[in-house]
Amino acid sequence: MRPMIMLIALVAGALMPVQAGVNARLRGYLGDPIMASLVSFAVGTVVLFGYILVARIPWPGMAAAAQAPLWSWLGGALGAFFVAVTIILAFKLGATGLMAWIIAGQLVASVLLDHTGALGFPVREISLPRIAGVLLLLGGAVLVNEY
């Protein structure tokens, strides 16, 4: 099962620059990156709502939703920021440059989240090989953007 999970993650990662390009093109037609972000999220909401109906996923009760800590509701805001930034920067950095910096940022944050166990991640302490890997990726992001 693990290879299938890794393949799904690989496909999701491969679709990130496609999403950035599609949304950046939409910005060209709508004239504003925030409007394009709104349309992207609206379409995504409709797709997810349709999936929930088809899959017959039960709606959570209000009591269950009320138990979630306030910070856990920020995922949508973080997603909106991410989508808006990719729309704004996609054609400025190009697909490779944009993704290199996004991946570099993801790894820096991930190493810190793993090290501290924040947000419920299992603790995986920072090590020299992990730091070296992140530094190499940061160097790669610089090279991709400069050359």
C-alpha positions in Angstrom: 0.0 0.0 0.0 2.9 2.4 0.7 3.9 2.6 -3.0 0.4 3.6 -3.9 0.3 6.3 -1.3 3.7 7.6 -2.6 2.3 7.6 -6.1 -0.7 9.6 -5.1 1.5 12.1 -3.4 3.7 12.3 -6.5 0.7 12.9 -8.7 -0.6 15.6 -6.3 2.8 17.3 -6.4 2.9 17.1 -10.2 -0.5 18.8 -10.3 0.7 21.8 -8.3 2.4 23.6 -11.1 -0.5 22.7 -13.4 -2.9 24.2 -10.9 -0.7 27.3 -10.7 -0.6 27.7 -14.4 -4.4 27.1 -14.8 -5.2 29.6 -12.1 -2.7 32.2 -13.5 -4.3 31.9 -16.9 -7.7 32.4 -15.3 -6.3 35.6 -13.7 -5.6 36.8 -17.2 -9.2 36.5 -18.1 -10.7 37.8 -14.8 -8.1 40.6 -14.4 -7.3 40.0 -10.7 -5.4 37.3 -8.8 -7.8 37.4 -5.8 -10.8 37.0 -8.0 -9.1 34.1 -9.7 -8.4 32.6 -6.3 -12.1 33.0 -5.3 -13.3 31.3 -8.5 -10.7 28.5 -7.9 -12.0 27.9 -4.4 -15.6 28.1 -5.5 -15.1 25.4 -8.1 -13.2 23.3 -5.6 -16.0 23.7 -3.1 -18.6 22.6 -5.6 -16.4 19.6 -6.6 -15.9 18.5 -2.9 -19.6 19.0 -2.2 -20.5 16.8 -5.1 -18.0 14.2 -4.0 -19.5 14.2 -0.4 -23.0 13.7 -1.9 -21.9 10.9 -4.2 -19.8 9.1 -1.6 -22.6 9.6 1.0 -20.2 11.0 3.6 -22.2 11.9 6.7 -22.2 15.5 7.8 -20.5 16.0 11.2 -22.7 17.3 14.0 -22.4 20.9 15.3 -21.0 19.5 18.6 -18.2 17.7 16.8 -17.3 20.9 14.8 -17.4 23.0 18.0 -14.8 20.7 19.6 -12.2 21.6 17.1 -9.7 24.2 18.3 -10.0 27.7 16.7 -6.6 27.4 15.0 -7.7 24.3 13.2 -10.2 26.4 11.1 -7.3 28.3 9.5 -6.6 25.7 6.9 -8.9 27.4 4.3 -7.2 30.8 4.9 -3.8 29.2 4.5 -5.0 27.5 1.3 -6.4 30.8 0.0 -3.0 32.5 0.7 -1.2 29.7 -1.1 -3.4 29.8 -4.2 -3.3 33.6 -4.4 0.5 33.6 -4.1 0.9 31.0 -6.8 -1.4 33.0 -9.1 0.6 36.2 -8.5 4.0 34.6 -8.9 3.5 31.8 -11.5 4.4 33.7 -14.5 7.0 35.9 -12.7 9.0 32.9 -11.5 8.0 30.2 -14.1 6.7 26.8 -13.1 10.1 25.4 -12.1 11.1 28.5 -10.1 7.8 28.7 -8.3 7.7 25.1 -7.4 11.4 25.1 -6.3 10.7 27.9 -3.8 7.4 26.3 -2.7 9.1 22.9 -2.1 12.0 24.6 -0.3 9.6 26.4 2.0 7.6 23.2 2.6 10.7 21.4 3.6 11.9 24.1 6.0 8.5 24.2 7.7 8.2 20.4 7.7 11.6 19.9 9.4 10.5 22.3 12.1 7.0 20.7 12.5 8.6 17.2 12.7 11.2 18.3 15.2 8.7 19.9 17.5 5.8 17.5 16.9 3.6 20.6 16.3 0.1 20.1 15.0 0.2 16.5 16.0 3.0 15.3 13.7 5.1 12.5 15.1 8.4 13.8 16.5 11.4 13.3 14.1 14.3 15.2 15.4 16.4 17.5 13.2 19.6 15.8 12.1 22.6 16.9 10.0 21.5 14.9 7.0 18.1 16.5 7.1 19.6 20.0 7.4 21.9 19.2 4.6 19.0 18.1 2.4 17.1 21.3 3.1 20.2 23.4 2.4 20.8 21.5 -0.9 17.2 22.1 -1.9 17.5 25.8 -1.1 20.6 26.0 -3.2 18.7 24.2 -5.9 16.0 26.7 -5.8 18.5 29.5 -6.2 20.1 27.7 -9.2 16.8 27.0 -10.8 15.8 30.7 -10.5 19.2 32.1 -11.6 19.9 29.8 -14.6 
